[in-house]
């Protein structure tokens, strides 16, 4: 005997999604926005790292950057590692 899983709804429930088209479109839009957000977050992380590296190259310490940003020096090290 098999257990009833999350996909155990009757076939009639899954064959016709036209009544749910609006919700499906919202899901697609939410997914597209999440993908764009991830892309932007990666882009900003690179920009942040480059700016911090520029400060370090000019002699500003990680501790000084951390104080200005209100984070720990370890957080700065993690940001630089990305």
Helices and strands as residue ranges (DSSP letters): H 11-15, G 18-20, H 21-57, H 62-69, H 73-81
